[in-house]
Amino acid sequence: MTDTITPELTHGVGLSDAAADKVRSLMSQEGRDDLRLRLAVQPGGCSGLIYQLYFDERMLEGDAVRSFGDNVEVIVDKMSVPYLEGASIDFEDTIQKQGFTIDNPNAAGSCACGDSFH
């Protein structure tokens, strides 16, 4: 018997196909299939809140999870769910920019750097 927590909650964060493919690629490069993409909102930044996006092997009590195809799950902690409902994660790979982006309809405004919102 394992001590893993079975998530009962889901969330409304979306993940584009490009972002899901990048997540799979990064996990493959790490040689790991036990990681999930965690999106959280934390106090900080010049506008009051910042996003945190990272791989996590843990499943914490109250986490909401949503699966996106083969082996890709996005986890959101229970405190962040209301701030992220309807948000979407994408991955851009252009000459101007490479990286994950978050489009959040709940953000009332953001700072010039784009890393912080309220």
Backbone hydrogen bonds in HBPLUS format (Angstrom, degrees):
<---DONOR---> <-ACCEPTOR-->    atom                        ^
c    i                          cat <-CA-CA->   ^        H-A-AA   ^      H-
h    n   atom  resd res      DA  || num        DHA   H-A  angle D-A-AA Bond
n    s   type  num  typ     dist DA aas  dist angle  dist       angle   num
A0065-VAL N   A0009-LEU O   3.10 MM  56  6.51 157.1  2.16 144.7 138.2     1
A0086-GLY N   A0012-GLY O   3.24 MM  74  5.17 141.7  2.40 100.5 111.0     2
A0014-GLY N   A0087-ALA O   2.81 MM  73  6.25 163.1  1.84 149.7 154.0     3
A0089-ILE N   A0014-GLY O   2.88 MM  75  6.09 155.7  1.93 135.0 141.1     4
A0016-SER N   A0089-ILE O   2.96 MM  73  6.29 167.8  1.97 173.9 177.9     5
A0020-ALA N   A0016-SER O   2.91 MM   4  6.19 162.4  1.94 153.5 158.6     6
A0021-ASP N   A0017-ASP O   2.88 MM   4  6.07 159.1  1.92 150.3 155.8     7
A0022-LYS N   A0018-ALA O   3.04 MM   4  6.26 152.2  2.12 141.4 148.7     8
A0023-VAL N   A0019-ALA O   2.89 MM   4  6.16 156.7  1.95 151.6 158.0     9
A0024-ARG N   A0020-ALA O   2.98 MM   4  6.25 164.2  2.00 151.8 155.4    10
A0025-SER N   A0021-ASP O   2.96 MM   4  6.16 157.5  2.01 145.3 151.8    11
A0026-LEU N   A0022-LYS O   2.88 MM   4  6.10 161.2  1.91 153.4 157.7    12
A0027-MET N   A0023-VAL O   2.95 MM   4  6.16 161.0  1.99 153.5 158.7    13
A0028-SER N   A0024-ARG O   2.93 MM   4  6.09 153.5  2.00 146.5 154.2    14
A0029-GLN N   A0025-SER O   2.94 MM   4  6.20 154.5  2.00 147.3 154.1    15
A0030-GLU N   A0026-LEU O   3.08 MM   4  6.31 144.6  2.21 140.7 149.8    16
A0031-GLY N   A0027-MET O   2.99 MM   4  6.13 114.0  2.44 132.4 149.4    17
A0032-ARG N   A0027-MET O   3.00 MM   5  5.32 164.7  2.02 156.5 154.9    18
A0031-GLY N   A0028-SER O   2.97 MM   3  4.87 142.7  2.12  95.4 107.2    19
A0036-ARG N   A0056-ASP O   2.89 MM  20  5.35 150.3  1.98 138.7 147.8    20
A0056-ASP N   A0036-ARG O   2.82 MM  20  5.35 152.6  1.89 152.0 161.0    21
A0037-LEU N   A0073-GLU O   2.92 MM  36  6.20 159.7  1.96 171.8 165.2    22
A0075-ILE N   A0037-LEU O   2.79 MM  38  6.12 157.2  1.84 148.7 155.8    23
A0038-ARG N   A0054-TYR O   2.70 MM  16  5.39 173.4  1.70 167.2 167.7    24
A0054-TYR N   A0038-ARG O   3.02 MM  16  5.39 156.8  2.07 147.5 154.8    25
A0039-LEU N   A0075-ILE O   2.96 MM  36  6.28 163.1  1.99 175.1 179.2    26
A0040-ALA N   A0052-GLN O   2.86 MM  12  5.05 155.5  1.92 147.5 153.7    27
A0052-GLN N   A0040-ALA O   2.84 MM  12  5.05 149.1  1.93 146.4 146.8    28
A0042-GLN N   A0050-ILE O   2.92 MM   8  5.40 164.1  1.95 156.5 161.8    29
A0050-ILE N   A0042-GLN O   2.82 MM   8  5.40 161.0  1.86 159.5 166.0    30
A0044-GLY N   A0048-GLY O   2.95 MM   4  5.10 161.6  1.98 117.1 118.9    31
A0049-LEU N   A0117-PHE O   2.96 MM  68  5.29 136.3  2.15 155.1 166.8    32
A0117-PHE N   A0049-LEU O   2.83 MM  68  5.29 155.5  1.89 145.5 153.7    33
A0063-ASP N   A0060-LEU O   3.04 MM   3  5.57 161.2  2.08 138.0 138.0    34
A0064-ALA N   A0076-VAL O   2.81 MM  12  5.24 174.0  1.81 157.1 159.1    35
A0076-VAL N   A0064-ALA O   2.86 MM  12  5.24 156.7  1.91 153.1 159.8    36
A0066-ARG N   A0074-VAL O   3.04 MM   8  5.48 143.6  2.18 145.5 156.6    37
A0074-VAL N   A0066-ARG O   2.95 MM   8  5.48 163.2  1.98 156.6 160.5    38
A0068-PHE N   A0072-VAL O   2.72 MM   4  5.26 163.0  1.75 165.7 163.9    39
A0080-SER N   A0077-ASP O   3.00 MM   3  5.48 135.2  2.20 112.3 124.3    40
A0081-VAL N   A0077-ASP O   3.22 MM   4  6.43 138.1  2.41 154.3 166.2    41
A0083-TYR N   A0080-SER O   3.00 MM   3  5.42 124.8  2.31 113.2 127.4    42
A0084-LEU N   A0080-SER O   3.19 MM   4  6.32 131.3  2.44 150.6 163.9    43
A0084-LEU N   A0081-VAL O   3.08 MM   3  5.23 141.7  2.23 104.8 115.9    44
A0087-ALA N   A0084-LEU O   2.91 MM   3  5.27 163.9  1.94 137.3 137.3    45
A0088-SER N   A0103-ASP O   2.87 MM  15  5.26 150.5  1.96 140.7 150.5    46
A0103-ASP N   A0088-SER O   2.88 MM  15  5.26 165.6  1.90 156.4 160.5    47
A0090-ASP N   A0101-THR O   2.93 MM  11  5.22 161.0  1.97 146.3 151.8    48
A0101-THR N   A0090-ASP O   2.84 MM  11  5.22 158.0  1.89 137.9 142.7    49
A0092-GLU N   A0099-GLY O   2.90 MM   7  5.45 170.3  1.91 154.6 151.8    50
A0099-GLY N   A0092-GLU O   2.90 MM   7  5.45 154.2  1.96 149.7 153.5    51
A0094-THR N   A0097-LYS O   2.80 MM   3  5.22 176.4  1.80 161.2 160.0    52
A0107-ALA N   A0104-ASN O   3.25 MM   3  5.72 164.7  2.27 114.5 118.9    53
A0118-HIS N   A0109-GLY O   2.95 MM   9  5.60 144.7  2.07 155.7 157.8    54
A0111-CYS N   A0116-SER O   3.22 MM   5  5.77 151.4  2.31 136.9 139.9    55
A0114-GLY N   A0111-CYS O   3.14 MM   3  5.42 143.0  2.28 105.1 115.3    56
